[in-house]
Amino acid sequence: MNIEYIKENGCEPAIVSGSEKLIHDARSALDLAMTIRYETGADRIVIDKKAVCEDFFFVKTKEEAIQKLTQTQ
């Protein structure tokens, strides 16, 4: 996993890329978000689509992940 930052419009998102699949389900999405937040302090994350398993894009999984991510803020 590679993490880089860009600064634009007063925001510094963490940009995550790599060749491995990092997100498989809602739990792995939450784990990744919290790991990045803990390690970098970034509150915005951009993730390369290649790092996300295709199954994650099913509506139920996305809704579950979004619900969990918004509850942790």
Predicted model as a PDB file, atoms N, CA, C, CB and O in Angstrom, pLDDT in the B-factor column:
MODEL        1                                                                  
ATOM      1  N   MET A   1       0.848  -1.168   0.000  1.00 84.00           N  
ATOM      2  CA  MET A   1       0.000   0.000   0.000  1.00 84.00           C  
ATOM      3  C   MET A   1       0.897   1.235   0.000  1.00 84.00           C  
ATOM      4  CB  MET A   1      -0.967  -0.004   1.221  1.00 84.00           C  
ATOM      5  O   MET A   1       1.831   1.354   0.793  1.00 84.00           O  
ATOM      6  N   ASN A   2       0.584   2.140  -0.907  1.00 86.00           N  
ATOM      7  CA  ASN A   2       1.300   3.409  -0.987  1.00 86.00           C  
ATOM      8  C   ASN A   2       0.360   4.531  -0.562  1.00 86.00           C  
ATOM      9  CB  ASN A   2       1.848   3.656  -2.426  1.00 86.00           C  
ATOM     10  O   ASN A   2      -0.805   4.559  -0.959  1.00 86.00           O  
ATOM     11  N   ILE A   3       0.870   5.451   0.243  1.00 88.00           N  
ATOM     12  CA  ILE A   3       0.076   6.596   0.677  1.00 88.00           C  
ATOM     13  C   ILE A   3       0.843   7.862   0.322  1.00 88.00           C  
ATOM     14  CB  ILE A   3      -0.233   6.532   2.214  1.00 88.00           C  
ATOM     15  O   ILE A   3       2.009   8.021   0.682  1.00 88.00           O  
ATOM     16  N   GLU A   4       0.172   8.755  -0.385  1.00 88.00           N  
ATOM     17  CA  GLU A   4       0.764  10.059  -0.687  1.00 88.00           C  
ATOM     18  C   GLU A   4      -0.272  11.131  -0.395  1.00 88.00           C  
ATOM     19  CB  GLU A   4       1.250  10.139  -2.172  1.00 88.00           C  
ATOM     20  O   GLU A   4      -1.447  10.822  -0.195  1.00 88.00           O  
ATOM     21  N   TYR A   5       0.148  12.372  -0.371  1.00 83.00           N  
ATOM     22  CA  TYR A   5      -0.741  13.474  -0.032  1.00 83.00           C  
ATOM     23  C   TYR A   5      -0.699  14.528  -1.127  1.00 83.00           C  
ATOM     24  CB  TYR A   5      -0.357  14.089   1.327  1.00 83.00           C  
ATOM     25  O   TYR A   5       0.326  14.734  -1.777  1.00 83.00           O  
ATOM     26  N   ILE A   6      -1.823  15.185  -1.316  1.00 82.00           N  
ATOM     27  CA  ILE A   6      -1.845  16.385  -2.139  1.00 82.00           C  
ATOM     28  C   ILE A   6      -2.535  17.461  -1.311  1.00 82.00           C  
ATOM     29  CB  ILE A   6      -2.579  16.144  -3.523  1.00 82.00           C  
ATOM     30  O   ILE A   6      -3.392  17.170  -0.477  1.00 82.00           O  
ATOM     31  N   LYS A   7      -2.154  18.687  -1.552  1.00 81.00           N  
ATOM     32  CA  LYS A   7      -2.805  19.785  -0.854  1.00 81.00           C  
ATOM     33  C   LYS A   7      -3.520  20.623  -1.901  1.00 81.00           C  
ATOM     34  CB  LYS A   7      -1.776  20.643  -0.032  1.00 81.00           C  
ATOM     35  O   LYS A   7      -2.900  21.197  -2.797  1.00 81.00           O  
ATOM     36  N   GLU A   8      -4.834  20.679  -1.766  1.00 78.00           N  
ATOM     37  CA  GLU A   8      -5.626  21.423  -2.731  1.00 78.00           C  
ATOM     38  C   GLU A   8      -6.842  21.995  -2.031  1.00 78.00           C  
ATOM     39  CB  GLU A   8      -6.043  20.529  -3.920  1.00 78.00           C  
ATOM     40  O   GLU A   8      -7.552  21.287  -1.318  1.00 78.00           O  
ATOM     41  N   ASN A   9      -7.076  23.274  -2.238  1.00 82.00           N  
ATOM     42  CA  ASN A   9      -8.237  23.951  -1.647  1.00 82.00           C  
ATOM     43  C   ASN A   9      -8.286  23.801  -0.130  1.00 82.00           C  
ATOM     44  CB  ASN A   9      -9.520  23.406  -2.251  1.00 82.00           C  
ATOM     45  O   ASN A   9      -9.366  23.679   0.448  1.00 82.00           O  
ATOM     46  N   GLY A  10      -7.137  23.810   0.506  1.00 81.00           N  
ATOM     47  CA  GLY A  10      -7.079  23.707   1.952  1.00 81.00           C  
ATOM     48  C   GLY A  10      -7.274  22.305   2.496  1.00 81.00           C  
ATOM     49  O   GLY A  10      -7.361  22.129   3.711  1.00 81.00           O  
ATOM     50  N   CYS A  11      -7.343  21.311   1.638  1.00 83.00           N  
ATOM     51  CA  CYS A  11      -7.531  19.917   2.061  1.00 83.00           C  
ATOM     52  C   CYS A  11      -6.256  19.132   1.793  1.00 83.00           C  
ATOM     53  CB  CYS A  11      -8.738  19.266   1.325  1.00 83.00           C  
ATOM     54  O   CYS A  11      -5.538  19.409   0.833  1.00 83.00           O  
ATOM     55  N   GLU A  12      -5.982  18.164   2.635  1.00 87.00           N  
ATOM     56  CA  GLU A  12      -4.838  17.267   2.433  1.00 87.00           C  
ATOM     57  C   GLU A  12      -5.297  15.822   2.517  1.00 87.00           C  
ATOM     58  CB  GLU A  12      -3.724  17.542   3.475  1.00 87.00           C  
ATOM     59  O   GLU A  12      -5.084  15.167   3.538  1.00 87.00           O  
ATOM     60  N   PRO A  13      -5.929  15.310   1.455  1.00 90.00           N  
ATOM     61  CA  PRO A  13      -6.371  13.910   1.504  1.00 90.00           C  
ATOM     62  C   PRO A  13      -5.203  12.942   1.377  1.00 90.00           C  
ATOM     63  CB  PRO A  13      -7.385  13.638   0.399  1.00 90.00           C  
ATOM     64  O   PRO A  13      -4.192  13.244   0.742  1.00 90.00           O  
ATOM     65  N   ALA A  14      -5.357  11.788   1.984  1.00 91.00           N  
ATOM     66  CA  ALA A  14      -4.402  10.697   1.809  1.00 91.00           C  
ATOM     67  C   ALA A  14      -4.834   9.944   0.553  1.00 91.00           C  
ATOM     68  CB  ALA A  14      -4.349   9.740   3.082  1.00 91.00           C  
ATOM     69  O   ALA A  14      -5.995   9.553   0.432  1.00 91.00           O  
ATOM     70  N   ILE A  15      -3.917   9.744  -0.371  1.00 91.00           N  
ATOM     71  CA  ILE A  15      -4.207   9.025  -1.598  1.00 91.00           C  
ATOM     72  C   ILE A  15      -3.594   7.640  -1.477  1.00 91.00           C  
ATOM     73  CB  ILE A  15      -3.661   9.783  -2.852  1.00 91.00           C  
ATOM     74  O   ILE A  15      -2.378   7.493  -1.360  1.00 91.00           O  
ATOM     75  N   VAL A  16      -4.451   6.627  -1.506  1.00 90.00           N  
ATOM     76  CA  VAL A  16      -4.023   5.246  -1.302  1.00 90.00           C  
ATOM     77  C   VAL A  16      -4.006   4.523  -2.641  1.00 90.00           C  
ATOM     78  CB  VAL A  16      -4.952   4.517  -0.296  1.00 90.00           C  
ATOM     79  O   VAL A  16      -4.987   4.535  -3.384  1.00 90.00           O  
ATOM     80  N   SER A  17      -2.879   3.897  -2.932  1.00 87.00           N  
ATOM     81  CA  SER A  17      -2.771   3.116  -4.165  1.00 87.00           C  
ATOM     82  C   SER A  17      -1.932   1.875  -3.890  1.00 87.00           C  
ATOM     83  CB  SER A  17      -2.146   3.964  -5.318  1.00 87.00           C  
ATOM     84  O   SER A  17      -1.302   1.752  -2.840  1.00 87.00           O  
ATOM     85  N   GLY A  18      -1.937   0.973  -4.839  1.00 83.00           N  
ATOM     86  CA  GLY A  18      -1.168  -0.256  -4.702  1.00 83.00           C  
ATOM     87  C   GLY A  18      -1.753  -1.334  -5.580  1.00 83.00           C  
ATOM     88  O   GLY A  18      -2.832  -1.169  -6.147  1.00 83.00           O  
ATOM     89  N   SER A  19      -1.047  -2.426  -5.691  1.00 86.00           N  
ATOM     90  CA  SER A  19      -1.496  -3.501  -6.570  1.00 86.00           C  
ATOM     91  C   SER A  19      -2.394  -4.513  -5.856  1.00 86.00           C  
ATOM     92  CB  SER A  19      -0.301  -4.210  -7.158  1.00 86.00           C  
ATOM     93  O   SER A  19      -3.054  -5.318  -6.513  1.00 86.00           O  
ATOM     94  N   GLU A  20      -2.428  -4.485  -4.540  1.00 90.00           N  
ATOM     95  CA  GLU A  20      -3.221  -5.463  -3.812  1.00 90.00           C  
ATOM     96  C   GLU A  20      -4.629  -4.934  -3.536  1.00 90.00           C  
ATOM     97  CB  GLU A  20      -2.530  -5.834  -2.501  1.00 90.00           C  
ATOM     98  O   GLU A  20      -4.837  -3.723  -3.460  1.00 90.00           O  
ATOM     99  N   LYS A  21      -5.583  -5.834  -3.389  1.00 92.00           N  
ATOM    100  CA  LYS A  21      -6.959  -5.479  -3.045  1.00 92.00           C  
ATOM    101  C   LYS A  21      -7.010  -5.195  -1.548  1.00 92.00           C  
ATOM    102  CB  LYS A  21      -7.966  -6.621  -3.442  1.00 92.00           C  
ATOM    103  O   LYS A  21      -6.748  -6.080  -0.734  1.00 92.00           O  
ATOM    104  N   LEU A  22      -7.343  -3.979  -1.195  1.00 91.00           N  
ATOM    105  CA  LEU A  22      -7.374  -3.578   0.205  1.00 91.00           C  
ATOM    106  C   LEU A  22      -8.773  -3.615   0.797  1.00 91.00           C  
ATOM    107  CB  LEU A  22      -6.804  -2.199   0.351  1.00 91.00           C  
ATOM    108  O   LEU A  22      -8.937  -3.792   2.005  1.00 91.00           O  
ATOM    109  N   ILE A  23      -9.785  -3.449  -0.053  1.00 89.00           N  
ATOM    110  CA  ILE A  23     -11.162  -3.410   0.426  1.00 89.00           C  
ATOM    111  C   ILE A  23     -11.944  -4.550  -0.210  1.00 89.00           C  
ATOM    112  CB  ILE A  23     -11.825  -2.043   0.111  1.00 89.00           C  
ATOM    113  O   ILE A  23     -12.059  -4.645  -1.432  1.00 89.00           O  
ATOM    114  N   HIS A  24     -12.480  -5.416   0.656  1.00 88.00           N  
ATOM    115  CA  HIS A  24     -13.269  -6.558   0.203  1.00 88.00           C  
ATOM    116  C   HIS A  24     -14.723  -6.447   0.660  1.00 88.00           C  
ATOM    117  CB  HIS A  24     -12.656  -7.860   0.718  1.00 88.00           C  
ATOM    118  O   HIS A  24     -15.633  -6.941  -0.005  1.00 88.00           O  
ATOM    119  N   ASP A  25     -14.927  -5.791   1.806  1.00 84.00           N  
ATOM    120  CA  ASP A  25     -16.256  -5.680   2.394  1.00 84.00           C  
ATOM    121  C   ASP A  25     -16.289  -4.442   3.285  1.00 84.00           C  
ATOM    122  CB  ASP A  25     -16.627  -6.965   3.203  1.00 84.00           C  
ATOM    123  O   ASP A  25     -15.313  -3.697   3.365  1.00 84.00           O  
ATOM    124  N   ALA A  26     -17.411  -4.235   3.945  1.00 81.00           N  
ATOM    125  CA  ALA A  26     -17.562  -3.047   4.790  1.00 81.00           C  
ATOM    126  C   ALA A  26     -16.529  -3.013   5.911  1.00 81.00           C  
ATOM    127  CB  ALA A  26     -18.966  -2.997   5.382  1.00 81.00           C  
ATOM    128  O   ALA A  26     -15.994  -1.953   6.235  1.00 81.00           O  
ATOM    129  N   ARG A  27     -16.252  -4.160   6.494  1.00 86.00           N  
ATOM    130  CA  ARG A  27     -15.290  -4.203   7.602  1.00 86.00           C  
ATOM    131  C   ARG A  27     -13.880  -3.810   7.150  1.00 86.00           C  
ATOM    132  CB  ARG A  27     -15.264  -5.603   8.219  1.00 86.00           C  
ATOM    133  O   ARG A  27     -13.201  -3.049   7.839  1.00 86.00           O  
ATOM    134  N   SER A  28     -13.439  -4.322   6.002  1.00 90.00           N  
ATOM    135  CA  SER A  28     -12.099  -3.973   5.528  1.00 90.00           C  
ATOM    136  C   SER A  28     -12.035  -2.501   5.116  1.00 90.00           C  
ATOM    137  CB  SER A  28     -11.696  -4.875   4.345  1.00 90.00           C  
ATOM    138  O   SER A  28     -10.985  -1.871   5.245  1.00 90.00           O  
ATOM    139  N   ALA A  29     -13.147  -1.945   4.621  1.00 87.00           N  
ATOM    140  CA  ALA A  29     -13.187  -0.505   4.290  1.00 87.00           C  
ATOM    141  C   ALA A  29     -13.031   0.325   5.558  1.00 87.00           C  
ATOM    142  CB  ALA A  29     -14.519  -0.134   3.566  1.00 87.00           C  
ATOM    143  O   ALA A  29     -12.281   1.300   5.581  1.00 87.00           O  
ATOM    144  N   LEU A  30     -13.738  -0.064   6.603  1.00 87.00           N  
ATOM    145  CA  LEU A  30     -13.647   0.643   7.877  1.00 87.00           C  
ATOM    146  C   LEU A  30     -12.259   0.501   8.481  1.00 87.00           C  
ATOM    147  CB  LEU A  30     -14.700   0.123   8.853  1.00 87.00           C  
ATOM    148  O   LEU A  30     -11.700   1.478   8.979  1.00 87.00           O  
ATOM    149  N   ASP A  31     -11.701  -0.691   8.444  1.00 92.00           N  
ATOM    150  CA  ASP A  31     -10.353  -0.923   8.962  1.00 92.00           C  
ATOM    151  C   ASP A  31      -9.326  -0.057   8.235  1.00 92.00           C  
ATOM    152  CB  ASP A  31      -9.980  -2.405   8.829  1.00 92.00           C  
ATOM    153  O   ASP A  31      -8.456   0.544   8.865  1.00 92.00           O  
ATOM    154  N   LEU A  32      -9.430   0.003   6.915  1.00 91.00           N  
ATOM    155  CA  LEU A  32      -8.498   0.819   6.137  1.00 91.00           C  
ATOM    156  C   LEU A  32      -8.645   2.295   6.486  1.00 91.00           C  
ATOM    157  CB  LEU A  32      -8.723   0.606   4.635  1.00 91.00           C  
ATOM    158  O   LEU A  32      -7.649   2.988   6.696  1.00 91.00           O  
ATOM    159  N   ALA A  33      -9.877   2.775   6.549  1.00 89.00           N  
ATOM    160  CA  ALA A  33     -10.115   4.185   6.873  1.00 89.00           C  
ATOM    161  C   ALA A  33      -9.559   4.539   8.248  1.00 89.00           C  
ATOM    162  CB  ALA A  33     -11.612   4.500   6.819  1.00 89.00           C  
ATOM    163  O   ALA A  33      -8.927   5.582   8.412  1.00 89.00           O  
ATOM    164  N   MET A  34      -9.789   3.686   9.224  1.00 90.00           N  
ATOM    165  CA  MET A  34      -9.310   3.968  10.577  1.00 90.00           C  
ATOM    166  C   MET A  34      -7.789   3.849  10.672  1.00 90.00           C  
ATOM    167  CB  MET A  34      -9.970   3.019  11.576  1.00 90.00           C  
ATOM    168  O   MET A  34      -7.159   4.615  11.400  1.00 90.00           O  
ATOM    169  N   THR A  35      -7.196   2.907   9.952  1.00 91.00           N  
ATOM    170  CA  THR A  35      -5.739   2.779   9.929  1.00 91.00           C  
ATOM    171  C   THR A  35      -5.108   4.036   9.344  1.00 91.00           C  
ATOM    172  CB  THR A  35      -5.313   1.539   9.120  1.00 91.00           C  
ATOM    173  O   THR A  35      -4.143   4.567   9.894  1.00 91.00           O  
ATOM    174  N   ILE A  36      -5.648   4.503   8.239  1.00 90.00           N  
ATOM    175  CA  ILE A  36      -5.092   5.708   7.607  1.00 90.00           C  
ATOM    176  C   ILE A  36      -5.269   6.911   8.512  1.00 90.00           C  
ATOM    177  CB  ILE A  36      -5.759   5.971   6.244  1.00 90.00           C  
ATOM    178  O   ILE A  36      -4.361   7.730   8.653  1.00 90.00           O  
ATOM    179  N   ARG A  37      -6.431   7.016   9.122  1.00 89.00           N  
ATOM    180  CA  ARG A  37      -6.689   8.134  10.036  1.00 89.00           C  
ATOM    181  C   ARG A  37      -5.706   8.104  11.211  1.00 89.00           C  
ATOM    182  CB  ARG A  37      -8.147   8.086  10.556  1.00 89.00           C  
ATOM    183  O   ARG A  37      -5.162   9.139  11.597  1.00 89.00           O  
ATOM    184  N   TYR A  38      -5.484   6.922  11.772  1.00 90.00           N  
ATOM    185  CA  TYR A  38      -4.593   6.779  12.920  1.00 90.00           C  
ATOM    186  C   TYR A  38      -3.143   7.053  12.540  1.00 90.00           C  
ATOM    187  CB  TYR A  38      -4.719   5.382  13.514  1.00 90.00           C  
ATOM    188  O   TYR A  38      -2.435   7.764  13.253  1.00 90.00           O  
ATOM    189  N   GLU A  39      -2.705   6.495  11.425  1.00 88.00           N  
ATOM    190  CA  GLU A  39      -1.300   6.612  11.032  1.00 88.00           C  
ATOM    191  C   GLU A  39      -0.938   7.969  10.435  1.00 88.00           C  
ATOM    192  CB  GLU A  39      -0.967   5.540  10.045  1.00 88.00           C  
ATOM    193  O   GLU A  39       0.200   8.419  10.571  1.00 88.00           O  
ATOM    194  N   THR A  40      -1.887   8.621   9.782  1.00 86.00           N  
ATOM    195  CA  THR A  40      -1.558   9.855   9.067  1.00 86.00           C  
ATOM    196  C   THR A  40      -2.284  11.083   9.588  1.00 86.00           C  
ATOM    197  CB  THR A  40      -1.865   9.689   7.623  1.00 86.00           C  
ATOM    198  O   THR A  40      -1.827  12.208   9.385  1.00 86.00           O  
ATOM    199  N   GLY A  41      -3.403  10.877  10.255  1.00 87.00           N  
ATOM    200  CA  GLY A  41      -4.209  12.001  10.714  1.00 87.00           C  
ATOM    201  C   GLY A  41      -5.135  12.544   9.633  1.00 87.00           C  
ATOM    202  O   GLY A  41      -5.899  13.475   9.890  1.00 87.00           O  
ATOM    203  N   ALA A  42      -5.081  11.985   8.440  1.00 88.00           N  
ATOM    204  CA  ALA A  42      -5.918  12.461   7.340  1.00 88.00           C  
ATOM    205  C   ALA A  42      -7.377  12.126   7.602  1.00 88.00           C  
ATOM    206  CB  ALA A  42      -5.463  11.850   6.006  1.00 88.00           C  
ATOM    207  O   ALA A  42      -7.704  11.017   8.025  1.00 88.00           O  
ATOM    208  N   ASP A  43      -8.251  13.094   7.348  1.00 85.00           N  
ATOM    209  CA  ASP A  43      -9.681  12.830   7.511  1.00 85.00           C  
ATOM    210  C   ASP A  43     -10.390  12.685   6.166  1.00 85.00           C  
ATOM    211  CB  ASP A  43     -10.332  13.946   8.319  1.00 85.00           C  
ATOM    212  O   ASP A  43     -11.612  12.548   6.108  1.00 85.00           O  
ATOM    213  N   ARG A  44      -9.612  12.716   5.096  1.00 88.00           N  
ATOM    214  CA  ARG A  44     -10.133  12.475   3.750  1.00 88.00           C  
ATOM    215  C   ARG A  44      -9.221  11.481   3.050  1.00 88.00           C  
ATOM    216  CB  ARG A  44     -10.241  13.802   2.935  1.00 88.00           C  
ATOM    217  O   ARG A  44      -7.996  11.579   3.124  1.00 88.00           O  
ATOM    218  N   ILE A  45      -9.837  10.528   2.374  1.00 90.00           N  
ATOM    219  CA  ILE A  45      -9.069   9.462   1.737  1.00 90.00           C  
ATOM    220  C   ILE A  45      -9.539   9.280   0.306  1.00 90.00           C  
ATOM    221  CB  ILE A  45      -9.200   8.140   2.522  1.00 90.00           C  
ATOM    222  O   ILE A  45     -10.739   9.256   0.031  1.00 90.00           O  
ATOM    223  N   VAL A  46      -8.582   9.153  -0.599  1.00 90.00           N  
ATOM    224  CA  VAL A  46      -8.859   8.824  -1.985  1.00 90.00           C  
ATOM    225  C   VAL A  46      -8.246   7.450  -2.221  1.00 90.00           C  
ATOM    226  CB  VAL A  46      -8.283   9.914  -2.983  1.00 90.00           C  
ATOM    227  O   VAL A  46      -7.061   7.239  -1.960  1.00 90.00           O  
ATOM    228  N   ILE A  47      -9.066   6.505  -2.721  1.00 89.00           N  
ATOM    229  CA  ILE A  47      -8.604   5.131  -2.898  1.00 89.00           C  
ATOM    230  C   ILE A  47      -8.696   4.753  -4.367  1.00 89.00           C  
ATOM    231  CB  ILE A  47      -9.430   4.149  -2.030  1.00 89.00           C  
ATOM    232  O   ILE A  47      -9.738   4.935  -4.997  1.00 89.00           O  
ATOM    233  N   ASP A  48      -7.615   4.232  -4.907  1.00 87.00           N  
ATOM    234  CA  ASP A  48      -7.585   3.753  -6.287  1.00 87.00           C  
ATOM    235  C   ASP A  48      -8.586   2.612  -6.433  1.00 87.00           C  
ATOM    236  CB  ASP A  48      -6.151   3.291  -6.692  1.00 87.00           C  
ATOM    237  O   ASP A  48      -8.623   1.703  -5.604  1.00 87.00           O  
ATOM    238  N   LYS A  49      -9.389   2.661  -7.479  1.00 85.00           N  
ATOM    239  CA  LYS A  49     -10.411   1.626  -7.685  1.00 85.00           C  
ATOM    240  C   LYS A  49      -9.797   0.229  -7.782  1.00 85.00           C  
ATOM    241  CB  LYS A  49     -11.216   1.925  -8.953  1.00 85.00           C  
ATOM    242  O   LYS A  49     -10.454  -0.757  -7.448  1.00 85.00           O  
ATOM    243  N   LYS A  50      -8.550   0.133  -8.233  1.00 87.00           N  
ATOM    244  CA  LYS A  50      -7.878  -1.168  -8.324  1.00 87.00           C  
ATOM    245  C   LYS A  50      -7.689  -1.815  -6.953  1.00 87.00           C  
ATOM    246  CB  LYS A  50      -6.524  -1.010  -9.006  1.00 87.00           C  
ATOM    247  O   LYS A  50      -7.505  -3.029  -6.858  1.00 87.00           O  
ATOM    248  N   ALA A  51      -7.735  -1.016  -5.904  1.00 89.00           N  
ATOM    249  CA  ALA A  51      -7.549  -1.527  -4.549  1.00 89.00           C  
ATOM    250  C   ALA A  51      -8.852  -2.030  -3.928  1.00 89.00           C  
ATOM    251  CB  ALA A  51      -6.951  -0.450  -3.672  1.00 89.00           C  
ATOM    252  O   ALA A  51      -8.872  -2.482  -2.783  1.00 89.00           O  
ATOM    253  N   VAL A  52      -9.944  -1.944  -4.703  1.00 88.00           N  
ATOM    254  CA  VAL A  52     -11.255  -2.335  -4.186  1.00 88.00           C  
ATOM    255  C   VAL A  52     -11.776  -3.542  -4.956  1.00 88.00           C  
ATOM    256  CB  VAL A  52     -12.258  -1.159  -4.280  1.00 88.00           C  
ATOM    257  O   VAL A  52     -11.838  -3.524  -6.185  1.00 88.00           O  
ATOM    258  N   CYS A  53     -12.147  -4.586  -4.229  1.00 87.00           N  
ATOM    259  CA  CYS A  53     -12.717  -5.790  -4.826  1.00 87.00           C  
ATOM    260  C   CYS A  53     -14.055  -5.445  -5.495  1.00 87.00           C  
ATOM    261  CB  CYS A  53     -12.906  -6.904  -3.750  1.00 87.00           C  
ATOM    262  O   CYS A  53     -14.830  -4.653  -4.959  1.00 87.00           O  
ATOM    263  N   GLU A  54     -14.321  -6.029  -6.647  1.00 83.00           N  
ATOM    264  CA  GLU A  54     -15.551  -5.734  -7.393  1.00 83.00           C  
ATOM    265  C   GLU A  54     -16.807  -6.000  -6.567  1.00 83.00           C  
ATOM    266  CB  GLU A  54     -15.596  -6.561  -8.671  1.00 83.00           C  
ATOM    267  O   GLU A  54     -17.795  -5.281  -6.713  1.00 83.00           O  
ATOM    268  N   ASP A  55     -16.792  -7.016  -5.704  1.00 78.00           N  
ATOM    269  CA  ASP A  55     -17.968  -7.334  -4.888  1.00 78.00           C  
ATOM    270  C   ASP A  55     -18.358  -6.184  -3.959  1.00 78.00           C  
ATOM    271  CB  ASP A  55     -17.708  -8.587  -4.066  1.00 78.00           C  
ATOM    272  O   ASP A  55     -19.516  -6.077  -3.555  1.00 78.00           O  
ATOM    273  N   PHE A  56     -17.408  -5.339  -3.624  1.00 76.00           N  
ATOM    274  CA  PHE A  56     -17.691  -4.225  -2.727  1.00 76.00           C  
ATOM    275  C   PHE A  56     -18.700  -3.257  -3.327  1.00 76.00           C  
ATOM    276  CB  PHE A  56     -16.411  -3.489  -2.388  1.00 76.00           C  
ATOM    277  O   PHE A  56     -19.406  -2.563  -2.595  1.00 76.00           O  
ATOM    278  N   PHE A  57     -18.773  -3.205  -4.640  1.00 73.00           N  
ATOM    279  CA  PHE A  57     -19.626  -2.234  -5.306  1.00 73.00           C  
ATOM    280  C   PHE A  57     -21.095  -2.637  -5.364  1.00 73.00           C  
ATOM    281  CB  PHE A  57     -19.127  -2.005  -6.685  1.00 73.00           C  
ATOM    282  O   PHE A  57     -21.904  -1.904  -5.932  1.00 73.00           O  
ATOM    283  N   PHE A  58     -21.463  -3.786  -4.790  1.00 71.00           N  
ATOM    284  CA  PHE A  58     -22.876  -4.130  -4.688  1.00 71.00           C  
ATOM    285  C   PHE A  58     -23.530  -3.186  -3.696  1.00 71.00           C  
ATOM    286  CB  PHE A  58     -23.070  -5.614  -4.257  1.00 71.00           C  
ATOM    287  O   PHE A  58     -22.918  -2.817  -2.693  1.00 71.00           O  
ATOM    288  N   VAL A  59     -24.744  -2.797  -3.960  1.00 59.00           N  
ATOM    289  CA  VAL A  59     -25.424  -1.758  -3.187  1.00 59.00           C  
ATOM    290  C   VAL A  59     -25.427  -2.042  -1.682  1.00 59.00           C  
ATOM    291  CB  VAL A  59     -26.848  -1.608  -3.677  1.00 59.00           C  
ATOM    292  O   VAL A  59     -25.123  -1.146  -0.894  1.00 59.00           O  
ATOM    293  N   LYS A  60     -25.755  -3.239  -1.277  1.00 68.00           N  
ATOM    294  CA  LYS A  60     -25.847  -3.533   0.153  1.00 68.00           C  
ATOM    295  C   LYS A  60     -24.506  -3.313   0.843  1.00 68.00           C  
ATOM    296  CB  LYS A  60     -26.322  -4.975   0.373  1.00 68.00           C  
ATOM    297  O   LYS A  60     -24.452  -2.744   1.934  1.00 68.00           O  
ATOM    298  N   THR A  61     -23.431  -3.758   0.216  1.00 65.00           N  
ATOM    299  CA  THR A  61     -22.109  -3.614   0.822  1.00 65.00           C  
ATOM    300  C   THR A  61     -21.716  -2.147   0.927  1.00 65.00           C  
ATOM    301  CB  THR A  61     -21.061  -4.381   0.012  1.00 65.00           C  
ATOM    302  O   THR A  61     -21.202  -1.717   1.960  1.00 65.00           O  
ATOM    303  N   LYS A  62     -21.954  -1.376  -0.130  1.00 67.00           N  
ATOM    304  CA  LYS A  62     -21.627   0.051  -0.101  1.00 67.00           C  
ATOM    305  C   LYS A  62     -22.420   0.769   0.981  1.00 67.00           C  
ATOM    306  CB  LYS A  62     -21.900   0.693  -1.465  1.00 67.00           C  
ATOM    307  O   LYS A  62     -21.860   1.557   1.743  1.00 67.00           O  
ATOM    308  N   GLU A  63     -23.712   0.502   1.051  1.00 75.00           N  
ATOM    309  CA  GLU A  63     -24.550   1.167   2.050  1.00 75.00           C  
ATOM    310  C   GLU A  63     -24.083   0.827   3.465  1.00 75.00           C  
ATOM    311  CB  GLU A  63     -26.026   0.766   1.868  1.00 75.00           C  
ATOM    312  O   GLU A  63     -24.048   1.691   4.341  1.00 75.00           O  
ATOM    313  N   GLU A  64     -23.730  -0.421   3.673  1.00 75.00           N  
ATOM    314  CA  GLU A  64     -23.248  -0.851   4.987  1.00 75.00           C  
ATOM    315  C   GLU A  64     -21.943  -0.129   5.333  1.00 75.00           C  
ATOM    316  CB  GLU A  64     -23.041  -2.389   5.017  1.00 75.00           C  
ATOM    317  O   GLU A  64     -21.771   0.343   6.457  1.00 75.00           O  
ATOM    318  N   ALA A  65     -21.037  -0.044   4.377  1.00 72.00           N  
ATOM    319  CA  ALA A  65     -19.757   0.627   4.612  1.00 72.00           C  
ATOM    320  C   ALA A  65     -19.958   2.111   4.889  1.00 72.00           C  
ATOM    321  CB  ALA A  65     -18.828   0.440   3.411  1.00 72.00           C  
ATOM    322  O   ALA A  65     -19.359   2.658   5.814  1.00 72.00           O  
ATOM    323  N   ILE A  66     -20.791   2.757   4.098  1.00 75.00           N  
ATOM    324  CA  ILE A  66     -21.038   4.187   4.288  1.00 75.00           C  
ATOM    325  C   ILE A  66     -21.651   4.435   5.655  1.00 75.00           C  
ATOM    326  CB  ILE A  66     -21.958   4.736   3.183  1.00 75.00           C  
ATOM    327  O   ILE A  66     -21.265   5.377   6.348  1.00 75.00           O  
ATOM    328  N   GLN A  67     -22.602   3.599   6.050  1.00 76.00           N  
ATOM    329  CA  GLN A  67     -23.222   3.746   7.353  1.00 76.00           C  
ATOM    330  C   GLN A  67     -22.187   3.617   8.468  1.00 76.00           C  
ATOM    331  CB  GLN A  67     -24.328   2.710   7.533  1.00 76.00           C  
ATOM    332  O   GLN A  67     -22.180   4.420   9.400  1.00 76.00           O  
ATOM    333  N   LYS A  68     -21.318   2.619   8.380  1.00 69.00           N  
ATOM    334  CA  LYS A  68     -20.305   2.421   9.423  1.00 69.00           C  
ATOM    335  C   LYS A  68     -19.300   3.557   9.436  1.00 69.00           C  
ATOM    336  CB  LYS A  68     -19.582   1.091   9.223  1.00 69.00           C  
ATOM    337  O   LYS A  68     -18.898   4.017  10.505  1.00 69.00           O  
ATOM    338  N   LEU A  69     -18.884   4.019   8.251  1.00 69.00           N  
ATOM    339  CA  LEU A  69     -17.894   5.097   8.195  1.00 69.00           C  
ATOM    340  C   LEU A  69     -18.450   6.397   8.742  1.00 69.00           C  
ATOM    341  CB  LEU A  69     -17.417   5.304   6.769  1.00 69.00           C  
ATOM    342  O   LEU A  69     -17.734   7.132   9.422  1.00 69.00           O  
ATOM    343  N   THR A  70     -19.707   6.698   8.462  1.00 73.00           N  
ATOM    344  CA  THR A  70     -20.277   7.950   8.961  1.00 73.00           C  
ATOM    345  C   THR A  70     -20.545   7.911  10.456  1.00 73.00           C  
ATOM    346  CB  THR A  70     -21.559   8.264   8.227  1.00 73.00           C  
ATOM    347  O   THR A  70     -20.570   8.957  11.105  1.00 73.00           O  
ATOM    348  N   GLN A  71     -20.744   6.729  11.010  1.00 66.00           N  
ATOM    349  CA  GLN A  71     -20.981   6.613  12.456  1.00 66.00           C  
ATOM    350  C   GLN A  71     -19.693   6.785  13.255  1.00 66.00           C  
ATOM    351  CB  GLN A  71     -21.614   5.258  12.782  1.00 66.00           C  
ATOM    352  O   GLN A  71     -19.753   7.092  14.445  1.00 66.00           O  
ATOM    353  N   THR A  72     -18.535   6.596  12.636  1.00 56.00           N  
ATOM    354  CA  THR A  72     -17.282   6.675  13.386  1.00 56.00           C  
ATOM    355  C   THR A  72     -16.744   8.088  13.506  1.00 56.00           C  
ATOM    356  CB  THR A  72     -16.249   5.809  12.740  1.00 56.00           C  
ATOM    357  O   THR A  72     -15.786   8.321  14.243  1.00 56.00           O  
ATOM    358  N   GLN A  73     -17.332   9.021  12.808  1.00 52.00           N  
ATOM    359  CA  GLN A  73     -16.830  10.399  12.878  1.00 52.00           C  
ATOM    360  C   GLN A  73     -17.351  11.072  14.056  1.00 52.00           C  
ATOM    361  CB  GLN A  73     -17.181  11.183  11.665  1.00 52.00           C  
ATOM    362  O   GLN A  73     -17.041  12.241  14.288  1.00 52.00           O  
TER     363      GLN A  73                                                      
ENDMDL                                                                          
END                                                                             
